[in-house]
Amino acid sequence: MSRSVRPESATWTATAEKVRRRTARVAVVGLGYVGLAAARALCDTSFHVAGIESDAARLRSLRAGGLQPELRQALAARRLTLSGSYAALARCDVALICVQTPLTRLRTPDLSFVHSAARRVAEHLHKGQLVVLESTTYPGTTEEEVLPILTEGGLACGRDFFLAYCPERVDPGNPVFDVANIPRVVGGDDAASARLAALFYEQFVPSVSVVSSARAAEAAKLLENIYRCVNIAMVNELKMLFDRMKIDVWEVIEAAATKPFGFQPFRPGPGLGGHCVPVDPFYLAWKAREYGMRTRFIELAGEVNTEMPEFVFAHIAAALNERRKSLRGARVLILGVAYKPGVSDTRETPAAPILAALHAEGARVSYNDPYVPSYDVPGTPALRLKSKALTPRLLARQDCVVIVTDHPGYDYEFIVRHAPLVVDTRNATRNVRGHRDRIVKA
C-alpha cells in the first residue's frame, strides 16, 4: 500500500522542473532490448541519455555497430553515451533499471541482476534522483529488495530521492507498437515518487496510468503475461486434442474468431519462447507460496506449453516413419531458431528442445534463420550450429524440414516445392497451393 501523500518538496520540484523542460539527464542501466528501446524513445524526445551496460562483450557489440540507426544518430549528436561504468549516475537525475530477471535452474526467480544494479545505483544515489525499476518481477520486489539497498546510505525515499516501478511494455519485432505509442503503468513507493515517475513518463509515452503502489504495478505486468501464457496453453492443449480427433485447430480458431464479442483468438505453436511469457508467470507462482497458495492455472499452463516441443518431435518422427524413413540418420532442417518472427532473440526458444531431442535420437540436424547466424543449443555442447543458406539443393537434400519460427521473408511456396517433407508448426503453409501432400501440420 502506498505511503501517505506528502506535499511536494523543493527537492521534488527541482527534479520535476528538469523533467518538464527535458533537461534531466537519464541513465539507462542495462542495454538489452528493453533498455535500448527506452533509450531510443528518450533520445527522440530530446533527453540526454547515459547508457550503462556491464556486459563488456555486449558493449563492444553495440559500439561496433549494434545500435539502431536512431541511436547511432543520437550517439553522433552526443545525446547518447555508452559506458560500462556507473560513474555517470552521479550526474543523472533519473535512473532506469532495465536488467534481466531470469529463472534459476530450479525455476525460481533470479534477482541477482536487479540486486547488482540497485547496489551500483546506490553508490551514486543523490538528492532529487528518481530511480525506476522496469524489469519484470514479482509483487514486492521494488519495496522489499530495491528500497532497502537504496536507503542504506541514509537518504530517505519520498523526501531525498524517489522510487517507482514502471513495467516495460516492449514487443520486439512489432512494426505497430513501440515505446513511444504504448501506454504505461506507474506505481510509486510513495505518492511523491508516483507523481514524479508519472510526470517523467508523460514526456515520451502517450498516457500513464498511476496505480496505488509499486506492488500493484508489478502485479499488472504479471497479469498481462499470465493472461497470454494461460490462453496459449489452452489452444496448445486443444491443438493436441484436435490432432487426435483429426480436426484442424487452425480452422477451428478462425471460425471461432468470426464472433464479434466475447472471444479473442490465441494461436498454438511449438512451445513458448522469449524472456517474458515462459518465465514471468513463475515469478508469481513462486511468490504465491509465501502466502500459502498454489497458482494452479499458472503451473498447469507451464506444463502444457513445455510439452509442445515433445509433441512436435513426435510428429516429425511419425511423418518420417510414414515415408519409411528412420529418425536415426535422417537429415532434418529447422527453419527459425529465434523465439518469434522478425527477431534474433533465442531465449527459451522451442527450437532448442526440438533440436536437442532430434540430435539425441541420431538425426543429422541443421537450421536456417535469417536473424541468427550461429546458434549453440543450450545443454547440448555437440550442437554448435551455423545458419545454412536456404537453397533448392539444401531443401531437396533434407528428409524433413520443420517450420518452427515463421519469419517474414520465408517463401513457403519455394520451401514446399523443393523439400520432400515439411512439418509446419505455425500454419505458415496455409496458402501454399501445390504439393499439399508434402505438408504435415504439427
Secondary structure as UniProt FT lines:
FT   HELIX           10..21
FT   STRAND          25..29
FT   HELIX           33..44
FT   TURN            45..46
FT   STRAND          48..52
FT   HELIX           56..61
FT   HELIX           62..66
FT   HELIX           69..76
FT   TURN            77..78
FT   STRAND          80..83
FT   HELIX           87..91
FT   STRAND          94..97
FT   TURN            105..106
FT   HELIX           112..123
FT   TURN            127..128
FT   STRAND          130..133
FT   TURN            139..140
FT   HELIX           142..146
FT   HELIX           147..150
FT   TURN            151..153
FT   TURN            158..160
FT   STRAND          161..165
FT   TURN            172..173
FT   HELIX           179..181
FT   STRAND          184..188
FT   HELIX           191..201
FT   TURN            202..204
FT   STRAND          208..210
FT   HELIX           214..244
FT   TURN            245..246
FT   HELIX           249..256
FT   TURN            257..258
FT   TURN            277..279
FT   HELIX           280..288
FT   HELIX           289..291
FT   HELIX           296..322
FT   TURN            323..324
FT   TURN            328..329
FT   STRAND          331..335
FT   TURN            341..342
FT   TURN            347..348
FT   HELIX           351..360
FT   TURN            361..362
FT   STRAND          364..368
FT   TURN            370..371
FT   STRAND          374..376
FT   TURN            378..379
FT   TURN            381..382
FT   STRAND          384..386
FT   HELIX           392..396
FT   STRAND          400..403
FT   TURN            408..409
FT   HELIX           412..418
FT   STRAND          422..424
FT   TURN            428..431
FT   HELIX           436..438
FT   STRAND          439..441
//
